[in-house]
Structures are given as structure tokens and as C-alpha cells.
Amino acid sequence: MLLLRGEGSCEVRISVNRELKYQTILTNKLTGVAMGQRYRPIQPKDRLKIYELLFDGKSILEIAQAIRFHRSTLYRELERNSGKFGYRPDMASQHYLARRQRPGKLDSNLELRDFIISKLKEGW
């Protein structure tokens, strides 16, 4: 494995497998998370860890490294889910679920729904 470190906050790992295929992974050195990975939502256990580390006086960067999320994700989590009493993990999970359960366009616009269904039946 070849490890290249840039002057910025990224490093590149290049490895060769048995079939001589190269695999390049660009990793953020601050969080240790491979850049371009699939989205992973913040789980309740992550929210509890955020709360504990905030209570301990840790910085946003230290918390982001501990839970292996980018610091911008952590800032967004705190912005969306902090109330007048600060960040509470139980309320944050409830807010997240409420945002996920909002009705879609076809649920709220019956005319659009009927139009789409009729066009699908026509073979569109």
C-alpha cells in the first residue's frame, strides 16, 4: 500500500489487490472517513455521544472525529436540532423522524397523482 499525504487535510491510499487492480481511497485526515462514501444518517447512539461530548466541553472538531462524521455534518445537526434548552439527543431524534415522515407531493396533490396514474396506465 502506498500512502501519499498532501499539505491540506486529505491523504490518498493506493493499494493493489491480487488481480493487480488499483484501489485509490481519498481520506479526510481530520475525520478519518473516506471521502465520497455513501450517506449515513446520524443514529440515536451518535446523538447521545454528541450530547456527552458537548457536555464534557469538547470542540466540534473533536466530536466529529470521535463519531466519524464531517464537522459540517455536526454543525448542521446542532443547527437543526438545538432548541431553547440546547442540544438534546431525544428531541433531535424526534425532529429527524418528523422531517422524514412529511407527506410527498403525490399524497398532497390528488390531481397530480391522478394525472400520473392515468399516464402510466397509457404506457408512458
N, C-alpha and C positions, 0 to 999 in steps of 0.2 A: 504494500500500500504506500502511495506517495502522498504526503501531506504538504500543501502549499498554504502559507499564511500571508494574507495581504496586510497592508498597513491599516485598513479600515476594520470593520467589525465582522469580516467574513473569512472563512477558510475553505479550501477546496480539498476534498479527499478523492483520490483516484485509485481504484483497485481493479485488478484483473481476475476474472473467475477462471474456472477450468477450461471453458470453451474459448478463452482469450478474448472475451468481450469486456470492454471497459465500462466501468460504472463511475460516474462522477457525482459527488454529493457536495453541494454548496451548503455550508453550515454557518449559521449565525453564531459567532463566538460568545456573544453576550448571554444567549439563552440556551445554547447547545442544541437547538432544534434545527433540523434540516429545512432549508428554505424551499418553498414550493410544495410542502407536504399538504395533504388533504386537510380540510377544515375539521376541527374537533371542538365541539361546544364545551364550554366550561361546565363541569359537573358539580353537584352539590358538595362533594368532598373537596373539590378545588376551592369552592366558595368558602367553606369552613376554614381551609388553610389560609386563604386571603385574609379572612377576618382575624385569625390568630396572629398572623404576622404583622398586620396593621396595628393590632393591639400591643404587640411587642415593640413597635416603633421602627420596624424595618422600612427601608426605602422601596419605592415602586420597582426599581430595577432588581433589588434583592428578592422581592416577592415573585417577580416574573421569572427569575432564574429558578427559584425553588419549585414553582408549579409548572415550569417548562412551557410558558406562553410568552409571546412577544409583549414587551411593555405597553405597546399601543393597545393591545387587546385588554390588558389590565386597566389602563386608563378608561377605555370605553365601558368596561364592566362597572367600574366605580361611578362613572358619569351617569350611566343608565339606571343604576340600581341603588344609589345612595339617597336616603330620604332626610327628613329633618333631624333624625337621630343618628345619622351617619350610615355606614355600610352595615347591613345585617344580612347574613347569608340565607336565612329562611325567607325573608322578604324578597331577596334577589332571585331566588328560585321561583317564587310565586309570580314575580314580574316577568320572568323569562317564559314561564308556561302561558301566562296571559297573552304575551305577544305572539306566541306560536299558535294559539288557538283562535285567532281572529278569522272571521269568515272570508272566503275567497270571493273573487269577482262574480263567479257564476252562481254563488249562493245568494248574493245580494242583488243581482241584476237578472231577474227572471226572463226578461225579454231577450237579452243577450244569450242566456242559456238555451232558450227555445230555438233561437236562430241557429246556434251552433249545432244543436242536436238535429235539426231538420237538414242542415247542410251535410252532416256526417251520414245521415241516412241516404242522402242523394249520392254518396260516394266521394265526396270531397276529400 
